[in-house]
């Protein structure tokens, strides 16, 4: 399936000074598949080393991380020549081999002519936490210190990319709706309304996407069978895999907390006030108890965190309140499967009166904005006014209002826009494209068009 990240991989290959590349992302978002496709289409040959499955390579790296000797060993093991600039070496699941991560540093410093790409689903978790010993275990502390020296992240020695679940535009490509995807971009840029019939078709496909989600296996199953039940079977399997990772990559006590936070997400989003409340994860829960668990879920790419900002002044990052935040699932299909949301209700989400559907729309927008590299932040004025997302685009601060259907209420957004002199605002809803009163109307199916450059170039 066509993915946007392919062009970024091509750009990386074509840069004469590129470093070894680390591709991160949650499990099952398609990292291995896209790298193998990239190797097939843009190199003469490629070698994929599954570090979680090939103990011979891990054992070799324990005693040797000299790049030339690694290349010679892999050539012998896989019976393939590794030629600079012509062969892509893929190190899959690199979080399972600390020495392989360290080796990337030496490839960059001494032999940058070799094209090395590493993929890791839980690399952020492994690097940030490792195997943390108990505080009173002195032997464990010494072992941790030794391992941290080996498992230090090669900062400045690697290039990095992150792969997210397929967004709605990629979903349209997968179901052969490329023309519709292009039409959406055209009307987003022009602010001209779509023809009514096309608008309704796009809304229908958006509602289907809420069920199918963006996990490539689920999208592939939908393309193959058009069965929502088959998609949900795939999603259940992915959720089971996430739970298994929690046990594999965290200590038992931490695993319990991670699962409690993860399982509370539907209840967190079902509230009118969607601020994360620790008591919904566990009675008497606090930030001290669950802070590490939430960080684990973020590092694993399973959830997105949206922080409260108190003001709309630039830089808005300086206005963040770390104690007040929302948590969204990284994939809308997984959220709806985890919440056991009936498919027939999602297929009528524009008109159905159900408070959880508002959360579904917010989560969908959070997923789309995150995929475009936008940091998630929201604004609240006491308990009376709230704007779902606040973007910084260069010198401008832009509020984003999200509505699940066609009923819109812009009081909070207008007050924010007036207070902080915003040039315009986005209103995401079931309504067609348009621009009036400094409000840019964006249909729910067109959120993938919203981009923002947080840094001023």
Secondary structure, 3 states (H helix, E strand, C coil): CCCCHHHHHHHHHHCCCCCEEEEECCCCCCHHHHHHHHHHHHCCEEEEEECCCCHHHHHHHHHCCCHHHHHHHHHHHHCCCCCCCCEEEEEECHHHCHHHHHHHHHHHHHCCCCEEEEEECCHHHHHHHCCCCCCCCHHHHHHHHHHHHHCCCCCCCEEEEECCCCCHHHHHHHCCCHHHHHHHHHHHHHCCCCCHHHHHHHHHHHHHHHHHCCCHHHHHHHHHHCCHHHHHHHHHHHHHHHHHHHHHCCCHHHHHHHHHHHHCHHHHHHCCCCCCCHHHCCCCCCHHHHHHHHHHHHHCCCEEEEEEECCCCCCHHHHEEEEEEEEEECCHHHHHHHCCCCHHHHCCCCCCCCHHHHHHHHHHHHHHHHHCCCCCEEEEECCCEEECEEEEECCEEEEEEECCCCCCCCHHHHHHHHHCCCCCEEEEECCCCEEECCEEEEEHHHHHHCCCCCCCC
